[in-house]
Amino acid sequence: MLKVGALILLTQLAVFAQSAGHSPCNQPLGNVNTYAAVYFASKSFDQLSKFDMVILDPASYDSSDLSKLKSKGCIPIAYMNVGEVETYRSYFNMVDTSMIISPDPNWRDRYYVEMCDPLWTKIVTKERVPDVLRRGFCGVFVDFAGILKEYPDMDSCAVTLVRQIRRAIGKGYLILDGAGPIMDKVGGNVDAIAEEGLMGYYDFNSDSYLVRNDSLEDHESQSLLAMAKKFKELS
């Protein structure tokens, strides 16, 4: 399961890394050639450590797990959804219902959140980020979970939150998923960007990941190239 899941998730993302400075893990992202996003629990460390970098759900791994990966030269990055409240997370008891905007129509137990809410900022930057760094993750993979498409007026809130996450992470790595709408304003604050759905996608009807049979449209390719160029200029 790990091999299939990791490879499918791996092909969904395109990461454009700028040269990284000093990191607690002492491995520049510019040297990353292989990586995988593994959002389910797995203790197959021999499989995981084959990648230069792995993006993991922090709820499934403890400090000893991360030490095993780092001893093999693998960079563990914590997945973090900052665009939604997830009711199954340990921080949920700190959430005030007033910050919840609407349910995510595709995912159970997930609700779009008011990213400008001071309490949400505190939960993310004072609780969640310090927790994953303390446990040994090398940085954070920030997912907006589609909120910037559903609520475009949330862009400024996303920019502010990213900058505050940057301060909370310090020298740790900050990777943004789906950062296109706010690239101009946050590109210089992050170490890498990611884009989903290039070679695979999640099909909600079949509840499974599928490989794209079609090639990227010209406008999609041009958009990605432009985003990569812009990111390089901002680095």
DOZA-57889 format. One record per residue (C-alpha): residue number from 1; residue in three letters; x, y, z. Coordinates in steps of 0.2 Angstrom, whole numbers, plus 5000, padded with zeros to 4 digits. Layout:
% DOZA-57889
NODE pos code    x    y    z
NODE NUM  ala    X    Y    Z
...
END
This chain:
% DOZA-57889
NODE pos code    x    y    z
NODE   1  met 5000 5000 5000
NODE   2  leu 5014 5012 5004
NODE   3  lys 5023 5010 4988
NODE   4  val 5007 5013 4977
NODE   5  gly 5000 5027 4988
NODE   6  ala 5016 5036 4989
NODE   7  leu 5020 5036 4971
NODE   8  ile 5002 5041 4966
NODE   9  leu 5004 5056 4978
NODE  10  leu 5021 5059 4973
NODE  11  thr 5016 5062 4955
NODE  12  gln 5002 5074 4960
NODE  13  leu 5014 5087 4965
NODE  14  ala 5026 5098 4957
NODE  15  val 5039 5107 4968
NODE  16  phe 5049 5122 4963
NODE  17  ala 5063 5124 4977
NODE  18  gln 5073 5139 4979
NODE  19  ser 5090 5137 4987
NODE  20  ala 5087 5134 5006
NODE  21  gly 5098 5142 5019
NODE  22  his 5102 5134 5036
NODE  23  ser 5090 5122 5042
NODE  24  pro 5088 5112 5058
NODE  25  cys 5090 5096 5047
NODE  26  asn 5105 5103 5038
NODE  27  gln 5099 5097 5021
NODE  28  pro 5096 5110 5007
NODE  29  leu 5079 5107 4998
NODE  30  gly 5089 5111 4982
NODE  31  asn 5096 5093 4984
NODE  32  val 5079 5085 4985
NODE  33  asn 5077 5074 4969
NODE  34  thr 5063 5062 4976
NODE  35  tyr 5049 5065 4988
NODE  36  ala 5032 5058 4992
NODE  37  ala 5017 5064 5001
NODE  38  val 5010 5050 5013
NODE  39  tyr 4994 5055 5022
NODE  40  phe 4990 5039 5029
NODE  41  ala 4999 5030 5044
NODE  42  ser 5014 5019 5039
NODE  43  lys 5028 5012 5049
NODE  44  ser 5037 5006 5033
NODE  45  phe 5052 5016 5036
NODE  46  asp 5063 5006 5024
NODE  47  gln 5051 5012 5010
NODE  48  leu 5049 5030 5017
NODE  49  ser 5068 5033 5019
NODE  50  lys 5070 5029 5000
NODE  51  phe 5064 5047 4997
NODE  52  asp 5075 5062 5000
NODE  53  met 5059 5070 5007
NODE  54  val 5042 5064 5014
NODE  55  ile 5027 5075 5018
NODE  56  leu 5018 5066 5032
NODE  57  asp 5002 5068 5043
NODE  58  pro 5010 5073 5060
NODE  59  ala 4997 5064 5070
NODE  60  ser 5004 5047 5063
NODE  61  tyr 5022 5049 5068
NODE  62  asp 5031 5052 5084
NODE  63  ser 5049 5058 5088
NODE  64  ser 5057 5041 5087
NODE  65  asp 5049 5038 5070
NODE  66  leu 5056 5055 5063
NODE  67  ser 5073 5051 5070
NODE  68  lys 5074 5035 5061
NODE  69  leu 5070 5044 5044
NODE  70  lys 5082 5058 5047
NODE  71  ser 5096 5045 5051
NODE  72  lys 5093 5038 5034
NODE  73  gly 5095 5056 5026
NODE  74  cys 5076 5058 5023
NODE  75  ile 5069 5075 5027
NODE  76  pro 5052 5074 5036
NODE  77  ile 5040 5088 5033
NODE  78  ala 5023 5090 5042
NODE  79  tyr 5007 5091 5033
NODE  80  met 4996 5106 5039
NODE  81  asn 4979 5111 5033
NODE  82  val 4977 5129 5038
NODE  83  gly 4962 5133 5027
NODE  84  glu 4950 5122 5036
NODE  85  val 4946 5116 5054
NODE  86  glu 4947 5097 5055
NODE  87  thr 4936 5090 5069
NODE  88  tyr 4947 5075 5071
NODE  89  arg 4963 5084 5076
NODE  90  ser 4969 5087 5094
NODE  91  tyr 4967 5106 5092
NODE  92  phe 4949 5105 5089
NODE  93  asn 4944 5108 5107
NODE  94  met 4952 5125 5106
NODE  95  val 4941 5130 5091
NODE  96  asp 4927 5143 5093
NODE  97  thr 4913 5139 5081
NODE  98  ser 4912 5158 5076
NODE  99  met 4928 5155 5066
NODE 100  ile 4919 5142 5055
NODE 101  ile 4913 5148 5038
NODE 102  ser 4905 5133 5030
NODE 103  pro 4908 5114 5028
NODE 104  asp 4919 5107 5014
NODE 105  pro 4907 5099 5002
NODE 106  asn 4920 5085 4998
NODE 107  trp 4927 5080 5014
NODE 108  arg 4918 5075 5030
NODE 109  asp 4923 5083 5047
NODE 110  arg 4931 5097 5038
NODE 111  tyr 4926 5116 5038
NODE 112  tyr 4932 5131 5030
NODE 113  val 4939 5143 5043
NODE 114  glu 4941 5162 5045
NODE 115  met 4960 5163 5042
NODE 116  cys 4961 5181 5049
NODE 117  asp 4953 5175 5066
NODE 118  pro 4966 5179 5080
NODE 119  leu 4962 5163 5088
NODE 120  trp 4965 5153 5073
NODE 121  thr 4982 5162 5070
NODE 122  lys 4986 5157 5088
NODE 123  ile 4981 5139 5086
NODE 124  val 4992 5137 5070
NODE 125  thr 5007 5147 5075
NODE 126  lys 5008 5145 5094
NODE 127  glu 5001 5127 5095
NODE 128  arg 5002 5117 5079
NODE 129  val 5019 5123 5072
NODE 130  pro 5029 5123 5088
NODE 131  asp 5022 5105 5091
NODE 132  val 5028 5098 5075
NODE 133  leu 5045 5106 5076
NODE 134  arg 5047 5100 5094
NODE 135  arg 5044 5082 5088
NODE 136  gly 5057 5083 5075
NODE 137  phe 5049 5088 5059
NODE 138  cys 5061 5099 5048
NODE 139  gly 5047 5110 5042
NODE 140  val 5029 5112 5037
NODE 141  phe 5019 5109 5021
NODE 142  val 5005 5122 5021
NODE 143  asp 4989 5117 5013
NODE 144  phe 4975 5129 5010
NODE 145  ala 4963 5115 5005
NODE 146  gly 4954 5125 4992
NODE 147  ile 4949 5140 5002
NODE 148  leu 4957 5152 4991
NODE 149  lys 4946 5146 4977
NODE 150  glu 4930 5145 4987
NODE 151  tyr 4933 5162 4995
NODE 152  pro 4945 5173 4985
NODE 153  asp 4943 5187 4997
NODE 154  met 4953 5177 5009
NODE 155  asp 4969 5180 5000
NODE 156  ser 4975 5194 5012
NODE 157  cys 4971 5183 5027
NODE 158  ala 4982 5169 5019
NODE 159  val 4996 5181 5016
NODE 160  thr 4996 5187 5034
NODE 161  leu 4995 5169 5041
NODE 162  val 5009 5163 5030
NODE 163  arg 5021 5177 5036
NODE 164  gln 5016 5173 5054
NODE 165  ile 5020 5154 5051
NODE 166  arg 5037 5159 5043
NODE 167  arg 5041 5168 5059
NODE 168  ala 5035 5153 5070
NODE 169  ile 5045 5141 5060
NODE 170  gly 5061 5151 5060
NODE 171  lys 5075 5141 5051
NODE 172  gly 5063 5126 5047
NODE 173  tyr 5057 5123 5030
NODE 174  leu 5040 5131 5024
NODE 175  ile 5032 5124 5008
NODE 176  leu 5016 5130 5001
NODE 177  asp 5003 5120 4991
NODE 178  gly 4992 5130 4979
NODE 179  ala 5000 5147 4982
NODE 180  gly 4997 5154 4965
NODE 181  pro 4985 5167 4970
NODE 182  ile 4996 5175 4983
NODE 183  met 5013 5171 4976
NODE 184  asp 5018 5189 4973
NODE 185  lys 5016 5193 4991
NODE 186  val 5023 5178 5000
NODE 187  gly 5036 5170 4988
NODE 188  gly 5050 5177 4997
NODE 189  asn 5044 5170 5014
NODE 190  val 5044 5152 5008
NODE 191  asp 5057 5138 5003
NODE 192  ala 5046 5129 4990
NODE 193  ile 5029 5129 4982
NODE 194  ala 5019 5114 4977
NODE 195  glu 5005 5112 4964
NODE 196  glu 4993 5097 4964
NODE 197  gly 4984 5087 4951
NODE 198  leu 4997 5088 4937
NODE 199  met 4998 5069 4934
NODE 200  gly 4985 5062 4946
NODE 201  tyr 4970 5068 4956
NODE 202  tyr 4958 5062 4969
NODE 203  asp 4941 5056 4962
NODE 204  phe 4928 5059 4975
NODE 205  asn 4915 5047 4966
NODE 206  ser 4927 5032 4967
NODE 207  asp 4935 5037 4983
NODE 208  ser 4952 5034 4975
NODE 209  tyr 4967 5042 4967
NODE 210  leu 4968 5041 4948
NODE 211  val 4982 5045 4936
NODE 212  arg 4978 5058 4923
NODE 213  asn 4976 5051 4905
NODE 214  asp 4977 5068 4897
NODE 215  ser 4991 5079 4895
NODE 216  leu 4992 5097 4903
NODE 217  glu 4984 5110 4892
NODE 218  asp 4995 5123 4885
NODE 219  his 4988 5136 4896
NODE 220  glu 4991 5125 4911
NODE 221  ser 5009 5122 4906
NODE 222  gln 5012 5140 4903
NODE 223  ser 5004 5145 4920
NODE 224  leu 5015 5133 4929
NODE 225  leu 5031 5139 4920
NODE 226  ala 5026 5157 4924
NODE 227  met 5023 5153 4943
NODE 228  ala 5040 5144 4944
NODE 229  lys 5049 5159 4935
NODE 230  lys 5040 5171 4947
NODE 231  phe 5045 5160 4962
NODE 232  lys 5063 5160 4957
NODE 233  glu 5063 5179 4955
NODE 234  leu 5056 5181 4972
NODE 235  ser 5069 5170 4980
END
